[in-house]
Each structure stands twice: as C-alpha cells, then as structure tokens.
C-alpha cells in the first residue's frame, strides 16, 4: 500500500513514532478528510471488501464509504505505519435494541510504549468521537463530540456510551475482513437496511459537520445549524465536489427497492 498517498489524502504527515498521539492525529484528520457516505449503493456500485479495493476507493478515487470501508482502509494504513490493529465485530443500538452481528466494524489499536493503548479507533460511525477511546478505561472520556465511556457488557463484550446513551456493543475477539462480507452485502441490498433507505454523505469539519442527504445540505458549527434545499442535479454535483471533493458523473438518487 502507498502509505504516503494515503497520508496526502488525509493531509497528515508520516508520524515519527507509532504511538497514541500519532493515532489521535491520524484519526482526526481521517474524519475531516474522508466522508462517511453510502453513495455506492445508490449509484449501483458494488462494495468489495478487499483491502486493496478499499484503499483504492478512498485514495485514488477520492471517495468515502461506510464502516466496513472506512475502518477497513484505515486499519491497512495503521498497520503500514507500525500499529497493531485488529478488526472488531460490533452491534449498533437502536434505543435499547441491539442490531444484528457484524452490524458495524470498529478497530482495536495498540502500539509500543505507555500511550500505546489498547485504543478503540472508529472513523466509520459517522457522528462519533473525534479521538480514539481507551478500551481499558471504564471512566469518562471527554471528547469534542461528548463524554464517552467504554463499559463491560454481558459475555465479555464492551458497550460504548456517548453522554450516557449506548451507541454500540463491541466484541473483544478479533475478526477477519472476510467475516463482514455477509453483513456488508445485507447493508447494500436489504430493504430493511438503513443504508438502502437513506442517502448520506457527511464529514467532520473544524467547527462542526457538513452533510448532504439527497438534495438537503446541512451545515452545523459554532452552535448554529443551517439547512438548504439544492435546486437540481447540477447543484448537487457541485456540492459533492466543493464540500467533499467527490467527482460524480450522475446525481445519486434514492433507489426504489422491492
């Protein structure tokens, strides 16, 4: 993998040491540069869970993706830079109800030294923590996105809470990228999948977040939120290009599924 090209994509310098500080910097820059998006589903593109394909999509094609893509590619970068990375299966909370297994992918990251972790890194959950979270700390972990906690759950799992609300439950057993293929296919094809029923492109900014959902552009920052309805497909394509650096030939439209 061309780590230097990936680092240029996220506007980051190659870290001198693979430690907690370097991980936090890479994590934040990834969130600000690479959008969380599900455009491939509505453009008729197949998501291939192969490391080379994921990195190619983010780096050469300058696109984003959803959890399996973003965290899968980020894991490849981190390993190249000297971090130890494991893929973790997670189930997302919907209120008090847990989603199915492999509903989400997160990363356990470790590095030599006192600040080496273990860390929970996650650049693929959309609006979430800006910095990695300590997996071995049950106390409060303040972050610009809120106060997070990682607490013990049944069967040795861990729950990730944001401002007291459970976000997802993560297993501690490491998984392979291929283990997520069935869930990734489900997310792309099932009429029950959140991703087939919505259209989103969103990334973190220095002051808040910018999101494009269909033709609705939402900008938050400095305590304010503005919403604008874009006029037509030409305006939408220009917004993808301007705000996310994404060049598209056709406007993504929500696909009607049986």
C-alpha positions in Angstrom: 0.0 0.0 0.0 1.2 3.5 -0.8 1.0 5.0 2.7 2.4 8.3 1.5 -0.5 8.7 -0.9 -3.0 7.8 1.8 -1.4 10.3 4.2 -1.7 13.0 1.5 -5.4 12.1 1.1 -6.0 12.9 4.8 -3.5 15.8 4.9 -1.3 14.1 7.5 2.4 13.8 8.0 4.0 10.4 8.4 4.4 10.0 12.2 7.9 9.6 13.6 6.6 7.1 16.2 3.5 4.9 16.2 2.0 6.0 19.5 -1.2 7.2 21.0 -0.6 10.9 20.0 0.0 9.9 16.4 -3.1 7.7 16.3 -5.2 10.6 17.6 -3.9 12.9 14.9 -4.4 10.4 12.1 -7.9 9.6 13.5 -9.0 13.3 13.5 -7.5 14.1 10.1 -9.3 11.0 8.6 -12.6 12.1 9.9 -12.1 15.6 8.4 -10.9 14.5 5.0 -12.8 11.3 4.2 -16.6 11.4 4.3 -19.0 8.8 5.7 -21.1 8.1 2.7 -23.3 5.4 1.1 -23.4 6.7 -2.4 -22.1 3.5 -4.0 -25.4 1.7 -3.0 -27.5 4.3 -4.9 -25.1 4.5 -7.9 -25.2 0.8 -8.5 -21.6 0.3 -7.4 -20.6 -2.9 -5.6 -18.6 -2.6 -2.4 -15.8 -5.1 -2.4 -14.3 -6.0 1.0 -10.8 -6.4 -0.2 -8.1 -4.2 1.4 -6.6 -3.1 -1.9 -10.1 -2.1 -3.3 -11.0 -0.2 -0.1 -7.8 1.8 -0.2 -8.1 2.4 -3.9 -11.6 3.8 -3.4 -10.5 6.2 -0.7 -7.2 7.3 -2.0 -7.2 7.1 -5.8 -10.9 7.6 -6.4 -11.1 10.1 -3.5 -14.4 8.8 -2.2 -15.6 7.9 1.2 -17.6 4.9 2.4 -19.4 3.3 5.4 -17.9 1.5 8.3 -16.5 -1.6 6.7 -14.8 0.5 4.0 -13.5 3.4 6.2 -12.3 1.3 9.1 -11.0 -1.4 6.8 -8.9 1.0 4.8 -7.8 2.9 8.0 -6.7 -0.4 9.5 -4.4 -1.0 6.5 -2.8 2.4 6.8 -2.2 2.0 10.5 -0.6 -1.4 10.1 1.7 0.0 7.4 2.7 2.8 9.9 3.6 0.3 12.6 0.5 0.0 14.7 -1.0 -3.4 15.7 -4.6 -3.4 14.5 -7.5 -5.9 15.0 -11.0 -5.7 13.4 -13.8 -6.0 15.9 -17.4 -7.0 15.4 -20.0 -4.6 16.8 -23.8 -4.4 17.1 -25.4 -1.0 16.9 -28.1 0.0 19.5 -31.5 1.2 18.3 -32.8 2.5 21.6 -32.5 -0.5 23.9 -32.5 -3.0 21.0 -29.3 -4.4 19.5 -28.8 -4.8 15.8 -27.5 -8.0 14.2 -24.0 -9.2 14.5 -21.4 -7.5 12.2 -23.8 -4.5 12.0 -20.7 -2.4 12.5 -16.9 -2.7 12.4 -14.5 -1.0 14.8 -10.8 -1.2 15.4 -8.6 -2.2 18.4 -5.3 -0.5 18.0 -2.1 -0.9 20.0 1.4 0.5 19.8 4.6 0.2 21.8 5.1 2.5 24.8 2.9 3.8 27.7 0.5 5.6 25.4 0.1 2.6 23.1 -3.4 1.6 24.1 -5.4 -0.5 23.7 -7.4 2.0 21.8 -10.8 1.8 20.2 -10.5 3.6 16.8 -13.5 4.3 14.7 -13.6 6.5 11.6 -16.6 4.8 10.2 -19.6 5.6 12.5 -20.5 9.0 11.2 -21.0 11.5 14.0 -19.0 9.9 16.8 -15.9 10.5 18.9 -13.2 12.7 17.3 -10.4 10.9 19.0 -9.8 7.2 19.8 -11.1 5.9 23.1 -9.2 3.8 25.6 -10.6 0.3 25.7 -9.2 -0.4 29.1 -10.7 2.6 30.9 -14.2 2.5 32.3 -14.3 6.1 33.4 -15.5 9.2 31.5 -13.5 10.1 28.4 -14.3 13.7 27.4 -14.2 14.4 23.6 -15.4 17.3 21.4 -18.3 15.2 20.4 -19.4 14.4 24.0 -18.5 12.4 27.0 -17.8 8.7 26.2 -17.5 5.6 28.3 -16.5 2.1 27.5 -18.1 -0.3 30.0 -18.3 -4.0 30.5 -21.3 -5.8 28.9 -22.5 -9.4 29.1 -20.3 -12.3 27.8 -17.1 -10.2 27.9 -18.3 -7.6 25.4 -18.0 -3.9 25.8 -20.6 -1.1 25.4 -19.6 2.3 24.0 -21.7 5.1 25.5 -22.0 8.7 24.4 -23.4 11.1 27.0 -24.8 8.1 28.8 -26.6 6.7 25.7 -25.4 3.3 24.4 -24.0 3.6 20.8 -22.9 0.0 20.1 -21.7 -3.2 21.7 -18.3 -4.5 20.6 -16.9 -8.0 20.9 -13.3 -8.3 22.0 -12.5 -11.3 19.8 -10.6 -10.2 16.7 -12.2 -10.9 13.3 -11.0 -11.0 9.6 -12.2 -8.7 6.9 -14.0 -11.6 5.2 -16.1 -12.1 8.3 -18.0 -8.9 7.5 -18.9 -9.8 3.9 -22.4 -11.1 4.5 -23.3 -8.1 6.7 -21.9 -5.8 4.1 -24.0 -7.5 1.4 -27.1 -7.2 3.6 -26.4 -3.4 4.1 -26.2 -2.9 0.4 -29.2 -4.9 -0.7 -31.8 -5.4 2.0 -34.9 -3.1 2.0 -34.6 -3.2 5.8 -31.1 -1.8 5.8 -30.7 1.8 6.9 -28.3 2.4 4.0 -30.8 1.3 1.3 -33.4 3.6 2.7 -31.3 6.7 3.1 -28.7 8.7 1.1 -26.0 10.4 3.1 -22.6 12.0 2.7 -21.1 13.6 5.8 -17.8 14.6 7.2 -16.4 16.4 10.2 -15.2 20.0 9.9 -13.0 22.2 12.2 -16.2 23.9 13.5 -18.8 21.2 13.2 -20.1 18.9 10.5 -21.3 19.2 6.9 -23.8 16.7 5.4 -25.6 16.2 2.1 -28.7 14.0 2.3 -30.3 13.8 -1.1 -30.7 17.4 -2.1 -30.6 18.7 1.5 -27.4 20.4 2.6 -26.9 20.6 6.4 -24.1 22.6 8.0 -23.5 22.7 11.7 -20.9 24.7 13.5 -20.3 27.3 16.2 -23.6 26.4 17.8 -25.6 27.0 14.6 -27.3 24.7 12.1 -28.4 25.8 8.6 -30.3 23.7 6.1 -30.6 24.4 2.4 -32.5 22.6 -0.4 -30.4 22.4 -3.5 -32.2 23.2 -6.8 -31.2 20.5 -9.2 -28.8 17.7 -10.0 -26.1 20.1 -11.3 -26.2 22.0 -8.0 -26.0 18.7 -6.1 -22.9 17.5 -8.1 -21.2 20.8 -7.5 -21.9 20.5 -3.7 -20.3 17.0 -3.7 -17.3 18.4 -5.5 -17.0 21.5 -3.3 -17.7 20.1 0.1 -16.4 16.6 -0.1 -14.0 16.5 -3.1 -16.1 13.9 -4.8 -16.4 14.0 -8.6 -19.5 12.2 -9.9 -20.9 11.7 -13.4 -24.5 11.4 -12.2 -26.5 12.6 -9.2 -27.1 9.8 -6.6 -30.8 9.2 -6.2 -32.5 7.0 -3.6 -33.1 3.7 -5.4 -36.6 2.2 -5.1 -36.3 -1.4 -3.9 -39.0 -4.1 -3.6 
